[in-house]
Amino acid sequence: MTRGERVKPRFRTLALLATLGLLAGACGGDDADTTAATEEAAATEATEATEPATEATEATEPETTAPAETTEATEAPVEGITVGLVYDIGGRGDLSFNDSAAAGLDQAIADLGIVPQEFEPDQGGENREELLRLASDEGYPLNFAVGFLFTDAVTAVSAEYPDIHYGLIDGFIEGLTEDSNVRCMLFAEEQGSFLVGVAAALKSTAGHIGFIGGVEIDLIKKFEAGYVAGATAVNPDITIDIAYLTQPPDFSGFGDAAKGKEAALGMYDNGADVVYHAAGGSGGGLFEAAKEVSESSGTPVWAIGVDSDQYNTVSADLQPYILTSMLKNVNVAVFNTISDEVDGSFTGGYVTYDLSVDGVGYSSSGGFVDDIADQLEDFKAQIVDGTIVVPTAPEA
C-alpha cells in the first residue's frame, strides 16, 4: 500500500522531533493480513454500535453526548495538560476526516489551554502503533487515534499503559466499560448520508446519481447504505451508480485524488448529475471532475462532500459545484473527550454521535440546499423520532 518514501511524523515541539529522529528508521505497525481481518471485525462492530439511540450494542448501550457543549468555553487551567493526537494517513491538511479531528484539538488549545503533540504516520501507515507507543512513553495523559485502523494499536498499547487514557475514533474494542482507559467514539454515518441522499435525489434533474467509496469495507458501506436509502425515499426509481476505489488490505483509496477523479468522470459521463464521496482525500478528485464536466458541457453537475463542510475547505473555483457535505463531527468528539479529561470526568466505553445530538448532519454553505431545507429537516425529524430507521448495510 506504500505509495512513496516514508514521511517522518510531525510534532509541535523540537524535543519530540529529536526523540522521533531516533525512531524514524524503525519499522512498526500491523501486517496487511492482520489489519484487514481486524478492520473487518472492528467495522462490523462499529456498524452495530452506531444504530439509532434506541438500540444497544452487544457490549453496552452507547452514551449520547450533545455537541452543543462544545460552544461553551471552559476556563483554561494554569498549566494545560498535554494531549497526543495520532492522525491517520494524510494528517492535517487532508480537508476531510483528519482535519475535523484537528479542529477539535485546536478548539481545546484555545478554550482549555492544552498543549498539543501531533503525530502523522508514514505513507504506508505501518508505524501507527509505534507513534501511539511513543506518545504513551512520553506520559501524555490522553492520546487520540484517528481512525478504525488504529484498533489493534490501541488495544495493545492501552493494555500496557493502564494509567493513560485513549480516544479511538471510529474503532470498536469489545468489552469496554466506563472504568476502561479507552473511549470508542462512534458515529451514525448512515443517518447523515441519508439526508445528503435526499438532497441528491431532490436536486438531480437526470434521475441518476452516484456514490464513490474510498475502500470497500463495512464502515464505508454504512455511508452507501444511508445515501441509497435517502435517495430512494424521494425517488424509488432513481438510478444510482456505486464505485469503490480500492479493496482491503489496500487502503490507498482514501488518499488518491487522481483515482477519485477518474471514478467521478466515469459516473458523470454515464449520466449521473450528482455524486457523493466517502473517500477521504480522494474526494478532491471528485470536486475537480465536477468543475471540469460542468465547464466543458455547459450543464452543471454537483458533488457532495463528506466529514467536514468541504465547501469551506476547497478553493473558490470549486465551491460552486459542492451541493452539500455530510457532516461527521469528529471535532465534537475530540473536544468533548479532552474537556472530560481536563475536568477529571473521563470515562471509558462507547459514545455514539447521531442525528439526535447533531453528531452527524449536512451542510448548507453556498445556499444550494436552502430551497429544500424544509424537506431535509422533515426527514431528519423522522429519523430522530424513529419513524425512519436508516439501514447500516446495503441491500444484498
N, C-alpha and C positions, 0 to 999 in steps of 0.2 A: 504494500500500500504506500510505501515511501515514494514521494514524488520529487525528491531532491535532497540536497545536503541538509543535515540536521541544523536546526537553529537553536542556539543556546537560550535557555529560559530568560525572561526579562524580569528584573527586580526593581523595586523602588529605592534600594539603598546600596551604596558601594560595598558595604560589609558583606551583604549577601552575594553580590557579584563575585567577590573574592572566594567565598565559600563554594559557590557553584562551579567556579573555574576548576576546582579540584575534582569535581564530579562529572564534568561535562562529557568526558570520554567514556564514562561507564555506561554499560548497556542495561536497560531496565524494562519493566512493563511485562505485559502478558503476551504469550504467543497467540497466533491467529486463531487456532482451533479453540483454545480456552476462551478467548474473547468472544468468539461467535456463539459458543454454547452458553456462556454466561449472559451475553446480551439478550439472547432469545428468552432465557428464563426471566431475566430482570424486566424486559419489556412486557412480557406476558403478565407478570405480577403487577407491573405498573398499570397495565390496562385494567386489571381487576380493581386496582386501588383507586382509580380515578373515575369511577361511576358517580352519578349524582349523589348528593349528600345523604339521601335516604337509604343508600346501600352501604354495606360494610365490606372491608377486605377480610380475607381469611384470618389475618393476624390480629387486627384490631380495627375499630371504626376510626377513620381518619378525622382529625380535628379540622375545622374550617376556620380560617383566620381572615379577618376583614382587611383588605388593602387600605381602607380609609385611615388606619392608624399611621400609615407612613407619612401623612401630610402634617402630622404634629411633630414639631421639632422637640427634641429632648435635650435638656441641659447637658453640655459636654462635660465629661469628668476632667479633673485636674490633669491627670495623666491617662490618656486614652490607651485602651488595650490594643495589642497588635493582632490583626486578623489576616490569615493567609488565604489566598484565593488562587486555585489552580484552574486555569482556563482549559477548554478543550482546544483542538487544533484550530488555528486562526487567531486566537486570542482577542485582545482588544482590536477593534477596527474591522471585525467581520460584518458589521452593520446588521447583526441579527442576534442570535442566541447569546454569544459571549458578551456582546455589548450591552445586552439587557442586564446581565449579571453585574457588569462593570458599573452600570448606572446605580444599582443598589449599593454597591461598595462606595461610590462617590458620594451618595446621599449620607451614608454613615460617616464618612470623613467630615462632611460639612456639619451634620447635625449632632453626631455623637462623639466627635473628636478622636476616632480610632486611627491607628497607624496601619496603613495597608502594606502588605507584601504580596506582590503578584508574580505568578509563575506561568509560563507558557510551554507546553510540550514541544518536542521536535516534530518535524513534518509527518513522521510516521505514527506519532502518538505512543511510541514504545516506552517512553520514560514517565508515564503518568504516575505510577506507584513511586518511582524514585523521587519525583518532585513532592508528592504528598508526604513521603517519609522525611524529606529534607525539612519541610515546614514543621513537621512534628518534632524533629530533632532540635529545632530552634526553640521549641517550647511555646509556640503561639497557642493561646488557649482555645481558639476557634479557627478551623480551617474548612474551606469550601472546596468541593469537587464539582466542576460544571459539566454534567452530562452522565448518562447511564453507563458509558464505557468505563467510568471510574468505579463501578460497583465492586469488582474484585479487589481493587486497590484499597477502597475504603474499608471493606470487610477485613482485610489483612491488617492494615495499619491501625485501625481503630482498636483492634484487639490487643495490639502491642502497646498502645498509649491510652489506657483506660481513663486517665485524668484529663485528657484533651477532648474537646467537643468537635464534631464534624457535621457539616451540612452537605448532603448528597442531593443534587438536583437531577430529577428525572429517573434516578435509580431506585430500586426496591431491594431491601435486605430483609429477609423473612425473620420474624420472631422478635422484632424490636419492641420495647416498652418505653414508657415515659422515663424510666430510670436509665435507659441506654444512653451512651455517649454519641449516638448518631441520630440525626433527624433526616428523614427522607422527605423531600419536598416534591410533591407530585401535582400535576395539572390535568384538568379536564379538556384536553386539546380538542376532543371531538365536539364539544359544545361550541367553542369559538369557531371551529371550522364549519359547523352547521350554519352559523349566521353569515359567514362570508360565502357559503354555498347559496344561501338565499339571495344575497346581493348579486352574485354572478348570474343566477337564473333570471332575476328581475332586470338586469342590465343587458343581458345578451339579446341581440336582435336576430342572431342566426339560430338560436335554439341549440347551440353547440358550444361546449366549454371544455376545459382541460385541467388536469392535475399532474404536477411533477413532484415526485418524492425523491429525496436525496438517495436513500438506501432502503431497500425493501425489507423492513423489519416491522415487528408488531407495533412499536411506538409510532412510526410514521404512518402505518395503516390506520391508526386512530384518526389522523388528520384526513386521510382519504375517505374513511367511512362517514365522518361528520359532514364533510363537504358534499359528498354524493347525496346524503340524506337531506341536507338543506336544499340543494338544487332541485331534487325530485319532489320535495314537498311543495315547491312552487310550480314546477312543470314536470309532471310524471313522464313525459315523452322526450325530455331533453337528452341530447347526445353528449356523453362525457368521455373524453379520451384520458387514459391513465398511463403514465410512464414513470419508471424508476431508473435513476442514473446508474446505480451500481447495486450489486448483490453482496451481502456479507460473506466473507470477512473483509471485503474491500469497502472501506468507508470513505473513500475519496469523493463519493457523490455529494458529500456535504461541503466540499470546497473546490469545485471545478466549474467555474463560471462559463468556460467555453462549452462544456458538455451541457450545462443548463440552457445556454442559448440555442444550441443545436436542437435540443428536445423541444424547446418552445417554438422555434421556427417551423419545425415539423407539424406541430399542432395548429399553428396559425395557417400554414399552407393547406392543412387538411380541412379548414373551415371553422375552427374554433375562434371565437372573438373575445373570450375571457379565459385566462389561465392563472391558476393558483399554484404556488410552490410551497413545499415544506422541505427545503433542501439547503438550509443554511447559506453559506457563502456562494453556493451555486446559483442562488436566486438572482444575483446581479446579472447573470446572463439572460434571464427571463425579461428583466426590465429593458435591457439593450435590444432584445428581439422585438418587444412591443413597440419601441420607438422606431426601429428600422422598418417594420412592417407597416406601421401607421403612416410613416412619411413616404414610403415607396408606393403604397397602394392608394393613398388618399382616403382610405377608410380606417378610422381609428379602431384600435383594439385595446383591450385592457389587460393589466397584470394585477395580481393580488399578492401582497407581501405576507410575511409571517414573523412571529415572535415580537419584534419591535414595530413601531409605526414607521414603516420603511419610506413613506412619503418624506419624512423628515430626515432620513439618513442618506438619501441619494442626491445626486447633483440636480440643479434646477431643470436641466433639459430632459430629465427622466420623470419628473414629478407629474406632468400631465397624463401619464399613462398608468399611474398606480391608482386603481379604483378604491381600494381599502387595504388594510392589513389585518390578519388575525393576531390579536394581541395576546401574548403569553407573558404575564407579568412576573418574570423571573426576578426583576429588580425588587418587587414587593417581598418576595420570599427571602431574598438575601438581606434586605434591610431589616425586616421583622426579626429574623433569626439573630442578627447582630445586636439589635435592640434588646432581645431577650438575654443574650449573653452579657451585655453591659449592665443590665439591672438585676442579674442573678436569677432570672426565671427560665433559663434554657431547659427544655425538656426534649427527650428523645422520642422516637416513634415516627408517626406519619402525619403530615399535614397536606391536605388536598385543597388546591385553589381552583374553584369552579366559577360558573356564572353568578351564583348566588352571592358571592363576595367580590365580583368583578376581578377574579383571578385570571380569567380569560375574557376575551371580548373582540370588538372590532374597532378600527379607527375611522374617523370622519375627516381627517385632514384633506384639504383640497376641495371639500364640499361636494364631492362626486356622488355621495350616497345620501345627501340631505333630502332629496326628493322621495327616498324610500325608507327614511328613518323610522316612520311610524310602523311600517310593516316589520322592520328588523326588531324593533322594540317589542312588538306583539309576539313574535316568535320567541324572543328572549324570555318574556314573561311566562310563556307556556312551558319552556324548558325548566325554568326555576320552580314553577309550581307543580311540576311533574306531569303535566298534561302530555308533553312530548318527552319521550325517553330516547336520547340520541345513541345510536349504536356505536360500539367501540371497535368493531372489526367490519371489514367489507363483507357484503353478502357473497356466499360461495358461488 
